[in-house]
Every structure is written in C-alpha cells, then in structure tokens.
C-alpha cells in the first residue's frame, strides 16, 4: 500500500522499503 504522500517522497528521491504493509521512505538521494 502507498501513503497519500508517496508521490511527494518519490519526487524528493526517496528509496522505499515495506513496513506494516506500506511503502515507507527509507533514504533520500
């Protein structure tokens, strides 16, 4: 599942991992 802010995190260069069923931003480049 993706949070409502997923696209914002993608635009900021986040890499994601799965946590409790959601894609959580892990780090930013």
C-alpha positions as CSV (number, residue, x, y, z in Angstrom):
1,X,0.0,0.0,0.0
2,X,1.1,3.5,-0.6
3,X,0.5,6.6,1.6
4,X,-1.1,9.7,0.2
5,X,2.4,11.4,0.2
6,X,4.1,8.6,-1.7
7,X,4.5,10.6,-4.9
8,X,6.0,13.6,-3.0
9,X,8.6,11.2,-1.5
10,X,9.4,9.8,-4.9
11,X,9.9,13.3,-6.4
12,X,12.3,14.0,-3.5
13,X,14.4,11.0,-4.4
14,X,13.3,8.5,-1.7
15,X,14.1,4.8,-1.9
16,X,11.4,2.7,-0.3
17,X,11.0,-0.4,1.9
18,X,7.9,-2.2,3.0
19,X,6.8,-1.6,6.6
20,X,3.5,-2.9,8.1
21,X,2.1,-3.2,4.6
22,X,3.0,0.3,3.5
23,X,5.9,1.5,1.3
24,X,7.9,3.6,3.7
25,X,10.6,6.0,2.5
26,X,14.0,4.7,3.7
27,X,16.5,7.2,2.5
28,X,16.8,10.1,0.1
29,X,19.4,10.7,-2.6
